[in-house]
Amino acid sequence: MTTRHLELVHADPPPPELVIVGCSAEKTATRIPLPALDLYDGGCVPPLRARIGHSPQHRSRVRFLSAEHGLITADTRLHPYDRPLDPDRAGELRPQVWAQLQPDLRHDGGPDDILILAEPLYLVLLADLLAIPGRPRLHWIPDHAHGWPDAAVLLDAWGW
């Protein structure tokens, strides 16, 4: 009789930081739903995907602000869509995004830092986060298309 020993593999805990990215109009052409990190293909998303796409721990700490879906995870599977964010839609989505963000704020005491890579209108979706006392440190890069070098510096500091 052979005895087998099971090795327990402990995955690294997810990083305490959170990254929130505005969605992009550019999307991968596909007929099947793709994870958001793979579907969005504009602005800072390609370099973010190249940097952390292979790491489940880091992917688990990335969220997208979608004009269609609100706040979604990097692995939320989506079909391509075409819905730009406008002020009316931002106001409509704000309560939904706040509710969707709650679990991330409670996750092991919540993040210490949040990097936001999004154009100014997307901040309307995060207005409730901006208003809470004692919120995490927010690092906002408003130039989604050209702000990647600044984001990379911060991610380096975080060890991402």
Secondary structure as GFF3:
##gff-version 3
##sequence-region A 1 160
A	DSSP	beta_strand	18	22	.	.	.	ID=ss1
A	DSSP	beta_strand	34	35	.	.	.	ID=ss2
A	DSSP	alpha_helix	36	39	.	.	.	ID=ss3
A	DSSP	alpha_helix	45	52	.	.	.	ID=ss4
A	DSSP	alpha_helix	56	59	.	.	.	ID=ss5
A	DSSP	beta_strand	62	66	.	.	.	ID=ss6
A	DSSP	beta_strand	70	73	.	.	.	ID=ss7
A	DSSP	beta_strand	77	78	.	.	.	ID=ss8
A	DSSP	alpha_helix	87	106	.	.	.	ID=ss9
A	DSSP	three_ten_helix	107	109	.	.	.	ID=ss10
A	DSSP	beta_strand	113	117	.	.	.	ID=ss11
A	DSSP	three_ten_helix	120	126	.	.	.	ID=ss12
A	DSSP	alpha_helix	127	131	.	.	.	ID=ss13
A	DSSP	beta_strand	137	141	.	.	.	ID=ss14
A	DSSP	alpha_helix	148	158	.	.	.	ID=ss15
###
